[in-house]
Structure formats: C-alpha cells, structure tokens
Amino acid sequence: MNKPVKLDEIYEDLSPMIGEVTEAHVVTFMRDGVVTIPDFVKPELCEKVISHFTAWSGIHWREWPQDPAEQDAYRAAVAGLFDRPRKSFAIRQDDPWMFHFVTQRKFGEAVAKLLRVPAVRILSETLHIKQPQVSGIARPLQWHQDWPSFPIDRAQAAQFWLALVEVTPDMGPMIHLKGSHRSMPGGMLLDCGEDAHELYPELFEQYKPTKLKGLTQGTAVFHHGLTYHMSGPNRTNKVRWAMSSYRMSSTTRYTGQVNYNTDGLGLKLREVFDHPNFPIVYS
Ligand SMILES: O=C(O)CCC(=O)C(=O)O
C-alpha cells in the first residue's frame, strides 16, 4: 500500500446507508448464482464513492460531452487510467476512505450470508465505468467467470457490483447465466480473448440468461465467482458509473495467480490472506 491506512481517523459508520441481505435473497443466490437487491446503498453514499473515484482517476464526466476538446480530455483521462500500473483496480491501496468503504462490516455480512460461510475477507475492487458507445473507446465485456482470474484456491467468493448511478437497460447492465455457478471453472476467457459460446456451447443450452433490466442508483448485484456474466454496449450519452468488490471466505488461500489487486503485496503462497490489505470484514 502506498500510505499507511489510519482507519480510526476516518471512521464513519456507514451502516445506516447500507441494506440487508434477507433469507429470500440467499435462496435466490443459491439457486441462480446471482441476486439483485434494489436500493441497497443510499444515493448520497453512491455520490461520495463517485467523488473518490473521480479524484483517483481524473474521470469526472457524467455524460459524453458535446465539445470536441472535452471529448479529447475524456478519452485522455480514460487512457491515462488504463496506462497506470493497477489500471482501474484496487483503489483502496491509494485511498483510505475507499478502504474504509469496501471494508464496511455490512458488505461483509451480506456476502457471508450469501456464501453461507462464518467469516469473510475483502479481496478486490474495480471501477466499472462503461463509456457511451459513441465515444469510440467503449468495449463490451463478453461472457466470463471471475474466479479463474483471481489468485484464490477455492470458489467461495462473491462479487458485490454497485450501480453508482441509475443504469437503464440501454446503458449495458450485466446479464448472467442463471445457475451457471454450478458449472466448471472455464478459464480466464476475458484475459485470453476466448469465446465462451465457442468453447462451451452446452452452457448456453443448460443455463438461460437473466433479462436485461434497469437498476436504480444504489442497486447491488451479487454474483458467485463461478457465475457467467457479460455486459453489452452503453447506447446512451450517459456514463455508466459502477464499481465492484469481491469478498471471499476467510479460509481461502493465495495461489500466486497474477492479479492487479494482489500483486506486489508480499502475500505468501498457499497461506490465508493474513495481511493488512485483506482484513476479515465480517465474522
Ligand atoms: O460492469 C460490468 O459491466 C461488468 C463487470 C464484470 O464483468 C466483472 O466485474 O467481471
């Protein structure tokens, strides 16, 4: 981490602004490998998170600008983010407030309930800005699972994806193959440019995609690390601001697989993530 994090100095109990996972959500998650919880995080907290991502990334736009000079500035800011060593990942290594945000106990509790494990650690976070297609710099995300790209030895992990703004169906929200968390690990398809339809056509016979639906600001989508998902283009002029963050069972061990969230932190192979950047956030 760049700076030591002094959580006591910035402590703010955010729990009144964070929702609950109910038994009905757990049942849906166990069955489908994904559950959507509307209005899980209060809009004012989403706005604060955007302001931190803006300060960190230099990207401040909410809409595709009309002015060509502003368009160039937008493209340059996005290129600048992806030129950085950790790209759009692991903001908590730079921003203590974001460390505090992602380590909130209620997010940990939510994932512990969904995974049915007694204790969870924080693993990762990613900024998911989906650029309007008109910008020419947008890219759809093809079908993939997340677990194969993480350096974790067991698939007891779940993504918490958060709509930081309202996301309409034409802004490219994620869709999921319902039940595909029961399928085998299919590899690092996104990193390797492989197509799940070609490799595993049977997946699309066995599991059906969820419907594209709009999400209010603050809606959370939790998916299992083995659930296949994708997101299409953002056909609007609005910037689709979203983030994700992974939590895993506290028993999970480090495998050494390269990953922007974990590289260079001195984690020990085959050990649990007993490291200040990976605290147990719920037990
Ligand atoms: O934000 C999105 O559209 C997709 C996110 C995603 O695919 C991922 O986090 O693995």
The ligand as an SDF file (V2000), in Angstrom:
LIG
                    3D

 10  9  0  0  0  0  0  0  0  0999 V2000
  -19.5210   -3.8040  -15.0410 O   0  0  0  0  0  0  0  0  0  0  0  0
  -19.7240   -4.5760  -15.9650 C   0  0  0  0  0  0  0  0  0  0  0  0
  -20.4040   -4.2860  -16.9380 O   0  0  0  0  0  0  0  0  0  0  0  0
  -19.1610   -5.9620  -15.9880 C   0  0  0  0  0  0  0  0  0  0  0  0
  -18.3290   -6.2770  -14.8030 C   0  0  0  0  0  0  0  0  0  0  0  0
  -17.6930   -7.5960  -14.9440 C   0  0  0  0  0  0  0  0  0  0  0  0
  -17.8740   -8.2980  -15.8880 O   0  0  0  0  0  0  0  0  0  0  0  0
  -16.8290   -8.0830  -13.9160 C   0  0  0  0  0  0  0  0  0  0  0  0
  -16.6310   -7.4220  -12.9120 O   0  0  0  0  0  0  0  0  0  0  0  0
  -16.3140   -9.1870  -14.0490 O   0  0  0  0  0  0  0  0  0  0  0  0
  1  2  2  0
  2  3  1  0
  2  4  1  0
  4  5  1  0
  5  6  1  0
  6  7  2  0
  6  8  1  0
  8  9  2  0
  8 10  1  0
M  END
$$$$
